[in-house]
Amino acid sequence: MTLVAGVDIGNSTTEACVTDVGEDGKVTYLSGALGRTSGVKGTTENVSGVVEIVRLALARAGRDPAELQTVLVNEATPVISGLAMETITETIITESTMIGHNPDTPGGVGLGVGTTVAFPELPGCAAGSAVICVVGPGVDFEDAAAGINGATARGVRVAGVVVHADDATLIANRLGEPVPVVDEVTLVDRVPLGMQAAVEVAEQGRTIRTLSNPYGIATVFELDPEQTRMIAPVARALVGNRSAVVVRTPAGDITDRRIPAGTLTLIGEKSKRSVEMDAGAEEIMETLQRVRPLADATGEPGTHVGGMLARVRDTMSELTAMPVDTVRIQDVLAVDTFVPQRITGGLAGEFALENAVALAAMVRTSRGPMELLAARLRTALDAEVLIGGVEADMALLGALTTPGTDRPVTILDLGGGSTDAAVSTEGAEVHSVHLAGAGDLVTNLIDSELGLKNLELAEEIKRFPLAKAESFFHVRMEDGTVRFFDRPLPADAFARVVVLTDAGMHPIPTRHGVERIREVRRSAKRRVFVVNALRALEQVVPGGNIRRTGFVVVLGGSALDFEIPDMIAEAVAEFGIVSGTGNVRGSEGPRNAVATGLVVNYASARAAGAATGG
């Protein structure tokens, strides 16, 4: 018997399985181990991580590292994935026409329309006039309330209040006649005075109705059709807010313009096409399909996509010592998304959801770096190190140890940076493909669309279910069920949306409800994993006809996700395909497929050699 370790070096994790392999090819599986990949996959940076994980697996098997004779590593050519978010729309305000932020505690309820007047000028307003009082910095809330009440007593109709400080509730509670009050307006000194304005505050739990509707604004300000068309971006930017202020200025304007996002040039083996990034993800992916197979891609210099593709090439060049001009982009995946962007010209840090395109790109290199890694591992482990076959092919052999599977079978290996697919026909012929876009892209989409600016939290939202803490002892899960706790929940979780991780309950610092966060999470997974699954199957199945495959086995770290395998199964169900999560060796779940496949391949070759007397 020979003590053999199969090692799968992935983008995010490295896996190992330790086995005894007999002369006849019989394999006895002893143990396995899993850990983070050290450095970039397929480079000498991996040595320390591989050594640690192999020794951990040997320790679990109760074997001495000195007994290890052969180490099998996958053909882990370096894969660098890059992400770029190209914003293609922008909202710009001139002459300060809108205040549409969402302060935590606006005061009063309703819609008020009048002429903007600074608080010190309020005593000079004529009786019967309708005004919007603008309270600047340094005015005490009691003084503001007393001044407004005094003006109201004189017959001035104060229809609404705009405040610099966080005093809306304090002022509203002291007014004789309730009016809508919007506070925390940072640049209150830029609010145009002497202009017609409207202030709207909705009841708690509701959103504004008039100022988020272009025809509502047109009614308030008596606009003609052309002016209504111009004001439409204002209304769209205010959708979902609990409070807002719109000021009509003669020279004021708000525009919703498209930003030149640059050109992506896709170079196929037989043709070359360019596509504008602002055409959207669907057009980009259709263009990719027309030039497939992709030989390279370039981005317009000076744009986000041009910068991202250049960074990917530079990174690969540094890692492999290859000249930059020899690095080729092998695949791209474009996804339509939304990004919260600060509105240019806003007065209170307003944000609008702008259209954007996220682009994942991937490059691979030759076996050169891998052979250098194998040489370093031979020294570190003092054992024979052999480079196995193509990663997807080895994953297929590992997947076939799943009970209930047989050829023809297709595997989808869902990782962090890329999606692999391979199909094995009844004649054992194998076709494989390697695509850009996987778990990391989903995390970035969740982070950008929810405006979190926290990739660790976005990763948790991707991997774990949500709940709303409704009391100190129970939460309502995202599926509507209730979960009770014996001990009080953390104080910072009360009345918040939380993500229920293995390490505990973590509150999400956002105003989005459970339904919105859940929809963003599921939509991001569909746009990446489901799209890539179908794209991969079309490329590996003979003739591109997905119906010609019978079984799909989902593997990799993302296959452990609580939603993704079901989403893929649902997507391929219409083609009559049996799809499910793999269970390698009947015990490992979707993990360890490549490491197991390397051992299976080695054992088969050894048995064949023994049979021929080799």
C-alpha positions as CSV (number, residue, x, y, z in Angstrom):
1,M,0.0,0.0,0.0
2,T,1.1,3.5,-0.8
3,L,0.2,6.5,1.4
4,V,-1.2,9.1,-1.1
5,A,-2.6,12.6,-0.5
6,G,-4.8,14.3,-3.1
7,V,-4.8,18.1,-2.8
8,D,-7.2,20.5,-4.5
9,I,-5.9,24.1,-4.5
10,G,-8.9,26.4,-5.1
11,N,-9.4,30.1,-5.3
12,S,-10.6,30.3,-1.7
13,T,-10.0,27.0,0.0
14,T,-7.5,24.1,-0.2
15,E,-8.7,20.6,0.4
16,A,-6.9,17.3,1.0
17,C,-7.8,13.7,1.3
18,V,-5.3,11.0,2.6
19,T,-5.6,7.5,1.3
20,D,-3.9,4.1,1.1
21,V,-3.7,2.9,-2.6
22,G,-2.9,-0.7,-3.3
23,E,-1.0,-2.1,-6.3
24,D,-4.4,-3.3,-7.7
25,G,-5.8,0.2,-7.5
26,K,-7.9,-0.4,-4.4
27,V,-8.3,2.8,-2.5
28,T,-8.8,3.1,1.3
29,Y,-9.8,6.6,2.3
30,L,-8.4,7.6,5.7
31,S,-9.2,11.3,6.3
32,G,-9.6,14.7,4.9
33,A,-8.9,18.4,5.8
34,L,-9.9,21.8,4.6
35,G,-8.3,25.3,5.0
36,R,-7.9,28.7,3.4
37,T,-5.8,28.9,0.3
38,S,-2.5,30.8,1.1
39,G,-1.9,33.3,-1.7
40,V,-3.2,33.2,-5.3
41,K,-4.2,29.8,-6.6
42,G,-1.5,28.0,-8.6
43,T,1.5,30.1,-7.3
44,T,4.3,29.3,-5.0
45,E,2.4,31.3,-2.3
46,N,0.3,28.1,-1.9
47,V,3.1,26.0,-0.4
48,S,2.6,26.9,3.3
49,G,-1.2,26.4,3.0
50,V,-0.8,23.0,1.3
51,V,1.8,21.8,3.8
52,E,-0.4,22.8,6.7
53,I,-3.6,21.1,5.4
54,V,-1.8,17.9,4.3
55,R,-0.2,17.5,7.7
56,L,-3.6,18.1,9.4
57,A,-5.1,15.4,7.3
58,L,-2.3,13.0,8.2
59,A,-2.7,13.8,11.9
60,R,-6.4,13.0,11.6
61,A,-5.5,9.7,10.0
62,G,-3.0,8.9,12.7
63,R,-0.2,8.7,10.2
64,D,3.4,10.0,10.4
65,P,4.3,12.6,7.7
66,A,7.4,10.6,7.0
67,E,5.2,7.8,5.6
68,L,3.7,10.0,2.9
69,Q,5.0,8.8,-0.5
70,T,3.0,10.7,-3.1
71,V,1.1,14.0,-3.2
72,L,-1.2,14.6,-6.1
73,V,-2.1,18.3,-6.9
74,N,-4.7,19.5,-9.3
75,E,-3.6,21.5,-12.4
76,A,-4.3,24.7,-10.5
77,T,-3.3,27.3,-13.1
78,P,-3.6,30.7,-11.6
79,V,-7.0,32.3,-12.0
80,I,-7.3,36.0,-11.3
81,S,-10.9,37.4,-11.2
82,G,-11.4,41.1,-11.3
83,L,-14.6,43.1,-10.6
84,A,-15.6,46.5,-11.9
85,M,-18.8,48.5,-11.2
86,E,-19.5,50.9,-14.0
87,T,-22.2,53.5,-13.1
88,I,-24.1,54.5,-16.2
89,T,-26.6,57.0,-14.9
90,E,-26.1,60.1,-12.7
91,T,-28.6,62.5,-11.1
92,I,-27.4,66.1,-11.0
93,I,-29.2,69.0,-9.3
94,T,-28.5,72.7,-10.2
95,E,-29.9,75.6,-8.3
96,S,-30.6,73.3,-5.3
97,T,-34.1,72.2,-6.3
98,M,-34.5,69.1,-4.0
99,I,-34.0,67.9,-0.5
100,G,-34.9,64.2,-0.5
101,H,-33.0,62.6,2.3
102,N,-34.5,60.4,5.0
103,P,-33.8,61.8,8.5
104,D,-34.5,59.3,11.2
105,T,-37.0,61.5,13.0
106,P,-38.9,64.0,10.8
107,G,-41.7,65.8,12.6
108,G,-45.4,66.2,11.9
109,V,-47.3,64.6,9.0
110,G,-48.8,65.8,5.8
111,L,-48.0,68.1,2.8
112,G,-47.3,71.8,3.1
113,V,-46.9,74.3,0.2
114,G,-45.6,77.8,0.5
115,T,-42.8,80.3,-0.2
116,T,-39.4,79.7,1.5
117,V,-38.6,82.3,4.2
118,A,-35.6,82.4,6.6
119,F,-36.6,82.1,10.3
120,P,-35.3,85.6,11.2
121,E,-37.6,87.1,8.4
122,L,-40.7,85.3,9.7
123,P,-41.9,88.3,11.8
124,G,-42.1,90.4,8.6
125,C,-44.4,88.0,6.8
126,A,-47.9,89.3,5.9
127,A,-51.0,87.7,7.5
128,G,-52.6,85.2,5.1
129,S,-49.4,84.3,3.3
130,A,-48.3,80.7,3.1
131,V,-44.7,80.1,3.9
132,I,-42.1,77.4,4.4
133,C,-39.9,78.4,7.3
134,V,-36.1,77.7,6.9
135,V,-34.4,77.4,10.3
136,G,-30.6,77.7,10.0
137,P,-27.8,76.6,12.3
138,G,-27.6,78.1,15.8
139,V,-31.4,78.5,16.4
140,D,-32.6,76.8,19.5
141,F,-35.6,74.5,19.0
142,E,-37.7,76.3,21.7
143,D,-37.0,79.7,20.0
144,A,-37.9,78.2,16.6
145,A,-41.2,76.8,17.9
146,A,-42.1,80.0,19.7
147,G,-41.3,82.1,16.6
148,I,-43.5,79.8,14.4
149,N,-46.3,79.8,16.9
150,G,-46.1,83.6,17.0
151,A,-46.3,83.9,13.2
152,T,-49.3,81.5,13.1
153,A,-51.1,83.6,15.8
154,R,-50.7,86.7,13.5
155,G,-52.4,84.9,10.7
156,V,-49.3,83.7,8.8
157,R,-49.9,80.2,7.5
158,V,-46.7,78.3,8.2
159,A,-47.1,75.2,5.9
160,G,-43.9,73.5,6.7
161,V,-40.4,73.8,8.3
162,V,-36.9,72.9,7.0
163,V,-34.3,72.6,9.8
164,H,-30.5,72.4,10.0
165,A,-30.3,70.6,13.3
166,D,-31.8,67.2,14.4
167,D,-34.7,69.0,16.0
168,A,-37.8,68.1,13.9
169,T,-39.7,66.2,16.6
170,L,-38.8,68.7,19.4
171,I,-40.1,71.6,17.2
172,A,-43.2,69.7,16.0
173,N,-44.2,68.8,19.5
174,R,-44.3,72.4,20.5
175,L,-46.3,73.8,17.6
176,G,-49.9,74.9,18.1
177,E,-50.8,73.6,14.7
178,P,-49.0,70.5,13.4
179,V,-47.1,70.9,10.2
180,P,-44.5,68.7,8.4
181,V,-40.9,69.3,9.6
182,V,-37.8,68.0,7.8
183,D,-34.5,68.2,9.7
184,E,-30.8,67.3,9.4
185,V,-30.5,69.4,6.2
186,T,-26.7,69.9,6.2
187,L,-26.5,72.7,3.6
188,V,-29.6,74.6,4.8
189,D,-28.0,77.9,3.9
190,R,-28.2,76.9,0.2
191,V,-32.0,76.5,0.2
192,P,-33.3,79.2,-2.2
193,L,-35.4,81.8,-0.4
194,G,-38.4,83.5,-1.8
195,M,-39.2,80.4,-4.0
196,Q,-42.3,78.2,-4.0
197,A,-41.6,75.0,-2.1
198,A,-43.4,71.8,-0.9
199,V,-42.6,69.8,2.3
200,E,-44.0,66.4,2.8
201,V,-43.7,64.0,5.7
202,A,-45.4,60.6,5.8
203,E,-46.7,58.7,8.8
204,Q,-44.5,56.2,10.4
205,G,-44.3,53.0,8.4
206,R,-45.4,54.8,5.2
207,T,-43.6,56.7,2.4
208,I,-44.4,60.0,0.7
209,R,-47.0,59.9,-2.0
210,T,-47.2,63.4,-3.6
211,L,-43.5,64.4,-4.1
212,S,-42.5,61.0,-5.3
213,N,-45.1,61.2,-8.1
214,P,-44.2,63.5,-11.1
215,Y,-47.9,64.3,-11.5
216,G,-48.1,65.1,-7.8
217,I,-45.3,67.6,-8.2
218,A,-46.9,69.0,-11.3
219,T,-50.2,69.6,-9.4
220,V,-48.4,71.3,-6.5
221,F,-46.4,73.7,-8.8
222,E,-48.9,73.9,-11.7
223,L,-46.4,72.6,-14.2
224,D,-46.9,72.2,-17.9
225,P,-46.1,68.8,-19.7
226,E,-42.6,69.8,-20.6
227,Q,-41.8,71.0,-17.1
228,T,-43.3,67.7,-15.7
229,R,-41.0,65.8,-18.0
230,M,-38.0,67.7,-16.5
231,I,-39.1,67.2,-12.9
232,A,-39.6,63.4,-13.4
233,P,-36.0,62.5,-12.1
234,V,-36.8,64.4,-8.9
235,A,-39.8,62.2,-8.2
236,R,-37.9,59.0,-9.0
237,A,-35.1,60.0,-6.7
238,L,-37.6,60.6,-3.8
239,V,-39.4,57.2,-4.1
240,G,-39.3,55.3,-0.8
241,N,-38.5,58.3,1.4
242,R,-40.5,59.1,4.5
243,S,-39.9,62.9,4.0
244,A,-38.9,65.3,1.3
245,V,-38.7,68.9,0.2
246,V,-38.9,70.2,-3.4
247,V,-38.2,73.9,-4.1
248,R,-39.1,75.3,-7.5
249,T,-36.5,77.7,-8.9
250,P,-36.9,79.4,-12.3
251,A,-33.3,78.6,-13.3
252,G,-33.2,75.3,-11.3
253,D,-32.9,72.0,-13.1
254,I,-32.4,68.4,-12.2
255,T,-31.1,66.1,-14.9
256,D,-30.7,62.3,-15.1
257,R,-27.8,61.9,-17.5
258,R,-26.0,58.8,-18.8
259,I,-22.3,58.7,-18.1
260,P,-20.1,57.5,-20.9
261,A,-19.0,54.2,-19.3
262,G,-16.5,53.2,-21.9
263,T,-16.3,50.4,-24.5
264,L,-15.5,46.8,-23.9
265,T,-13.9,45.0,-26.9
266,L,-14.4,41.3,-27.1
267,I,-11.9,39.4,-29.3
268,G,-13.0,35.9,-30.4
269,E,-10.9,33.3,-32.2
270,K,-12.7,34.3,-35.5
271,S,-14.2,37.7,-34.9
272,K,-14.0,40.9,-32.9
273,R,-16.8,43.1,-31.6
274,S,-17.1,46.2,-29.4
275,V,-20.0,46.9,-27.0
276,E,-20.7,50.0,-25.0
277,M,-20.9,49.2,-21.2
278,D,-23.9,51.4,-20.9
279,A,-25.8,49.1,-23.3
280,G,-26.3,46.9,-20.2
281,A,-25.4,43.3,-19.2
282,E,-27.8,41.6,-21.7
283,E,-26.2,43.3,-24.7
284,I,-22.7,42.6,-23.4
285,M,-23.4,38.8,-22.9
286,E,-25.1,38.6,-26.3
287,T,-22.0,40.1,-27.9
288,L,-19.8,37.6,-26.0
289,Q,-21.9,34.7,-27.3
290,R,-21.5,36.0,-30.9
291,V,-17.6,36.0,-30.6
292,R,-17.2,32.8,-28.5
293,P,-14.8,31.2,-27.8
294,L,-13.2,34.3,-26.3
295,A,-9.5,34.8,-27.0
296,D,-9.1,38.2,-25.1
297,A,-10.9,41.3,-24.0
298,T,-9.8,44.9,-23.7
299,G,-11.4,48.0,-22.0
300,E,-11.4,51.6,-23.1
301,P,-8.5,53.4,-21.2
302,G,-9.6,55.9,-18.6
303,T,-12.8,54.0,-17.7
304,H,-13.5,51.6,-14.8
305,V,-13.7,48.6,-17.1
306,G,-10.4,49.5,-18.8
307,G,-8.8,50.0,-15.4
308,M,-10.1,46.7,-14.0
309,L,-8.9,44.6,-17.0
310,A,-5.5,46.3,-16.8
311,R,-5.3,45.5,-13.1
312,V,-6.1,41.8,-13.8
313,R,-3.4,41.6,-16.4
314,D,-0.8,43.4,-14.1
315,T,-1.6,41.1,-11.2
316,M,-1.2,38.0,-13.3
317,S,2.0,39.3,-14.8
318,E,3.5,40.0,-11.3
319,L,2.5,36.5,-10.0
320,T,3.8,34.5,-13.0
321,A,6.6,36.7,-14.4
322,M,4.8,36.7,-17.7
323,P,4.9,39.8,-19.9
324,V,1.7,41.8,-19.6
325,D,1.0,41.7,-23.3
326,T,0.9,37.9,-23.2
327,V,-1.8,37.7,-20.5
328,R,-5.2,37.0,-22.1
329,I,-8.7,37.4,-20.7
330,Q,-10.5,34.1,-20.9
331,D,-14.0,35.0,-19.9
332,V,-16.2,37.8,-18.7
333,L,-19.6,38.0,-17.0
334,A,-21.7,41.2,-17.0
335,V,-24.5,41.7,-14.5
336,D,-27.0,44.7,-14.3
337,T,-27.1,46.2,-10.9
338,F,-27.9,49.4,-8.9
339,V,-25.5,51.4,-6.9
340,P,-26.4,54.1,-4.3
341,Q,-24.7,57.3,-5.5
342,R,-24.6,60.7,-3.8
343,I,-26.6,63.1,-5.8
344,T,-24.5,65.9,-7.3
345,G,-25.9,69.3,-6.0
346,G,-28.0,67.8,-3.2
347,L,-28.4,69.7,0.1
348,A,-28.6,66.9,2.6
349,G,-26.3,64.2,1.3
350,E,-29.1,62.7,-0.8
351,F,-28.5,59.4,-2.5
352,A,-30.2,57.9,-5.6
353,L,-30.0,54.3,-6.9
354,E,-28.2,54.7,-10.2
355,N,-27.9,52.0,-12.9
356,A,-24.6,50.2,-13.1
357,V,-23.0,47.2,-14.8
358,A,-20.8,44.8,-12.8
359,L,-18.2,43.0,-14.8
360,A,-16.2,39.9,-13.7
361,A,-13.2,38.9,-15.7
362,M,-10.9,36.0,-15.5
363,V,-7.5,35.0,-16.9
364,R,-5.6,31.8,-16.8
365,T,-1.9,31.0,-17.5
366,S,0.2,28.1,-18.6
367,R,1.4,25.2,-16.4
368,G,4.7,27.0,-15.8
369,P,3.9,28.4,-12.4
370,M,2.3,25.1,-11.3
371,E,5.5,23.2,-12.0
372,L,7.4,25.6,-9.9
373,L,4.9,25.1,-7.1
374,A,5.2,21.3,-7.4
375,A,9.0,21.6,-7.1
376,R,8.7,23.6,-3.9
377,L,6.2,21.1,-2.4
378,R,8.5,18.2,-3.1
379,T,11.1,19.9,-0.9
380,A,8.6,21.0,1.8
381,L,6.8,17.6,2.1
382,D,9.8,15.3,1.2
383,A,7.5,13.3,-1.1
384,E,6.9,12.7,-4.7
385,V,4.6,15.5,-6.1
386,L,2.6,14.8,-9.3
387,I,0.5,17.3,-11.2
388,G,-2.9,15.7,-11.9
389,G,-5.3,16.4,-14.8
390,V,-7.6,19.3,-15.5
391,E,-9.4,20.4,-12.4
392,A,-12.9,19.9,-13.9
393,D,-12.0,16.4,-15.1
394,M,-10.8,15.5,-11.6
395,A,-14.0,16.9,-10.1
396,L,-16.0,14.6,-12.4
397,L,-14.2,11.5,-11.1
398,G,-14.8,12.7,-7.6
399,A,-18.5,13.4,-8.3
400,L,-19.0,9.9,-9.7
401,T,-18.3,8.6,-6.1
402,T,-21.7,10.3,-5.2
403,P,-24.2,7.5,-4.6
404,G,-26.8,7.3,-7.4
405,T,-24.7,8.9,-10.2
406,D,-23.4,7.4,-13.4
407,R,-22.3,8.6,-16.8
408,P,-23.4,10.6,-18.7
409,V,-23.1,13.1,-15.9
410,T,-22.4,16.9,-15.7
411,I,-20.8,18.7,-12.8
412,L,-21.0,22.3,-11.8
413,D,-18.2,23.3,-9.5
414,L,-19.2,26.6,-7.9
415,G,-16.3,28.4,-6.2
416,G,-15.4,31.9,-5.0
417,G,-13.9,33.4,-8.2
418,S,-15.0,31.1,-11.0
419,T,-17.6,28.5,-12.1
420,D,-16.3,25.2,-13.6
421,A,-18.4,22.8,-15.6
422,A,-17.6,19.4,-17.1
423,V,-19.6,16.7,-18.8
424,S,-18.6,13.0,-19.1
425,T,-20.3,11.0,-21.8
426,E,-21.1,7.3,-21.6
427,G,-17.9,6.7,-23.5
428,A,-15.9,8.6,-20.7
429,E,-15.2,11.5,-23.1
430,V,-14.9,14.7,-21.1
431,H,-15.6,18.3,-22.1
432,S,-15.0,21.1,-19.6
433,V,-15.2,24.9,-19.4
434,H,-14.1,27.6,-16.9
435,L,-16.2,30.7,-16.4
436,A,-15.8,34.1,-14.6
437,G,-18.1,35.0,-11.8
438,A,-19.1,33.1,-8.7
439,G,-19.5,33.7,-4.9
440,D,-17.2,36.8,-4.8
441,L,-19.3,38.6,-7.4
442,V,-22.5,37.8,-5.5
443,T,-21.0,39.3,-2.3
444,N,-20.0,42.5,-4.2
445,L,-23.5,42.9,-5.7
446,I,-25.2,42.5,-2.2
447,D,-22.7,45.0,-0.7
448,S,-23.3,47.6,-3.4
449,E,-27.0,47.3,-3.8
450,L,-27.7,47.5,-0.1
451,G,-25.1,50.3,0.3
452,L,-23.3,48.4,3.2
453,K,-19.7,49.2,2.4
454,N,-18.9,46.1,4.4
455,L,-17.9,43.0,2.4
456,E,-17.8,40.8,5.5
457,L,-21.4,41.6,6.4
458,A,-22.4,41.1,2.7
459,E,-20.8,37.7,2.8
460,E,-22.8,36.8,5.9
461,I,-26.0,38.0,4.3
462,K,-25.2,35.8,1.3
463,R,-24.6,32.7,3.4
464,F,-27.1,32.9,6.2
465,P,-30.9,33.5,6.7
466,L,-32.4,36.7,7.9
467,A,-34.8,37.6,10.8
468,K,-36.4,40.6,12.5
469,A,-35.9,40.9,16.2
470,E,-39.4,41.7,17.4
471,S,-38.8,41.4,21.2
472,F,-35.9,40.7,23.5
473,F,-36.8,37.0,23.4
474,H,-38.0,36.2,19.9
475,V,-37.3,36.9,16.2
476,R,-39.5,36.4,13.1
477,M,-37.6,34.5,10.5
478,E,-37.6,35.6,6.8
479,D,-40.0,32.7,6.0
480,G,-42.5,34.1,8.6
481,T,-41.9,31.5,11.3
482,V,-41.1,32.6,14.9
483,R,-38.0,31.5,16.8
484,F,-37.8,31.9,20.6
485,F,-34.7,32.3,22.8
486,D,-34.1,31.4,26.5
487,R,-31.9,34.4,27.0
488,P,-32.4,38.1,26.1
489,L,-31.2,39.1,22.6
490,P,-28.3,41.6,22.4
491,A,-29.6,45.2,22.9
492,D,-28.2,46.3,19.5
493,A,-30.3,43.7,17.7
494,F,-33.7,44.8,19.1
495,A,-36.2,45.9,16.4
496,R,-33.4,45.4,13.7
497,V,-33.0,43.1,10.8
498,V,-30.4,40.6,11.8
499,V,-28.5,37.8,10.0
500,L,-28.3,34.5,11.9
501,T,-24.7,33.3,11.4
502,D,-23.0,30.3,13.0
503,A,-21.1,32.7,15.2
504,G,-24.3,34.4,16.5
505,M,-26.8,37.1,15.6
506,H,-25.4,40.2,13.7
507,P,-27.6,43.3,13.2
508,I,-27.6,44.8,9.7
509,P,-27.1,48.6,9.8
510,T,-29.6,49.6,7.1
511,R,-33.2,50.8,6.9
512,H,-34.1,48.1,4.4
513,G,-36.6,45.5,5.6
514,V,-36.2,41.8,5.6
515,E,-38.1,41.4,2.3
516,R,-35.9,43.9,0.5
517,I,-32.6,42.4,1.8
518,R,-33.8,38.9,1.0
519,E,-34.8,39.9,-2.6
520,V,-31.4,41.6,-3.2
521,R,-29.6,38.4,-1.9
522,R,-31.7,36.0,-4.0
523,S,-31.6,38.2,-7.1
524,A,-27.8,38.5,-6.9
525,K,-27.5,34.7,-6.7
526,R,-29.8,34.2,-9.7
527,R,-28.0,36.8,-11.8
528,V,-24.6,35.1,-11.2
529,F,-25.0,31.4,-10.3
530,V,-28.1,30.5,-12.3
531,V,-26.9,32.5,-15.3
532,N,-23.5,30.9,-15.2
533,A,-24.9,27.4,-14.6
534,L,-27.0,27.6,-17.8
535,R,-24.1,29.3,-19.7
536,A,-21.7,26.6,-18.6
537,L,-24.1,23.7,-19.5
538,E,-24.7,25.2,-23.0
539,Q,-20.9,25.2,-23.6
540,V,-20.0,21.7,-22.3
541,V,-23.0,19.6,-23.4
542,P,-22.5,18.2,-26.9
543,G,-24.3,20.3,-29.5
544,G,-25.2,23.0,-26.9
545,N,-28.5,21.2,-26.1
546,I,-28.9,21.1,-22.4
547,R,-31.6,18.4,-22.7
548,R,-28.9,15.9,-23.7
549,T,-27.5,15.7,-20.2
550,G,-29.3,13.6,-17.6
551,F,-27.6,14.3,-14.3
552,V,-26.2,17.5,-12.9
553,V,-24.1,17.3,-9.7
554,V,-23.4,20.6,-7.9
555,L,-20.1,20.8,-6.2
556,G,-17.8,23.3,-4.4
557,G,-18.1,25.7,-1.5
558,S,-21.1,27.5,-2.9
559,A,-23.0,24.2,-3.2
560,L,-23.2,24.3,0.6
561,D,-25.4,27.5,0.3
562,F,-28.9,27.2,1.6
563,E,-30.5,28.5,-1.7
564,I,-28.2,28.1,-4.7
565,P,-28.6,24.3,-5.4
566,D,-32.4,24.7,-5.3
567,M,-32.2,27.7,-7.6
568,I,-30.1,25.7,-10.1
569,A,-32.4,22.7,-9.8
570,E,-35.4,24.9,-10.5
571,A,-33.7,26.5,-13.5
572,V,-32.8,23.1,-15.2
573,A,-36.0,21.3,-14.2
574,E,-37.7,22.5,-17.5
575,F,-35.0,20.5,-19.4
576,G,-35.9,17.3,-17.6
577,I,-32.6,17.2,-15.8
578,V,-32.0,15.6,-12.3
579,S,-29.9,18.2,-10.4
580,G,-28.7,18.1,-6.8
581,T,-25.8,18.6,-4.4
582,G,-23.1,16.1,-4.7
583,N,-22.1,13.8,-1.8
584,V,-18.5,12.8,-2.6
585,R,-17.6,9.3,-1.3
586,G,-21.1,9.2,0.3
587,S,-19.8,11.2,3.2
588,E,-18.1,14.5,2.2
589,G,-21.1,16.4,0.7
590,P,-20.1,18.7,-2.2
591,R,-16.6,19.1,-0.8
592,N,-13.4,17.2,-1.7
593,A,-14.4,16.2,-5.2
594,V,-11.2,17.3,-6.9
595,A,-8.9,15.8,-4.2
596,T,-10.9,12.5,-4.4
597,G,-10.8,12.6,-8.2
598,L,-7.0,12.9,-8.2
599,V,-6.7,9.8,-6.1
600,V,-9.2,7.9,-8.2
601,N,-7.3,8.8,-11.4
602,Y,-4.0,7.8,-9.8
603,A,-5.4,4.5,-8.6
604,S,-6.8,3.7,-12.0
605,A,-3.5,4.4,-13.7
606,R,-1.7,2.3,-11.1
607,A,-4.2,-0.6,-11.6
608,A,-3.8,-0.3,-15.4
609,G,0.0,-0.4,-15.0
610,A,-0.2,-3.4,-12.8
611,A,-2.4,-5.2,-15.3
612,T,0.0,-4.6,-18.2
613,G,3.0,-5.4,-16.0
614,G,4.1,-1.7,-16.1
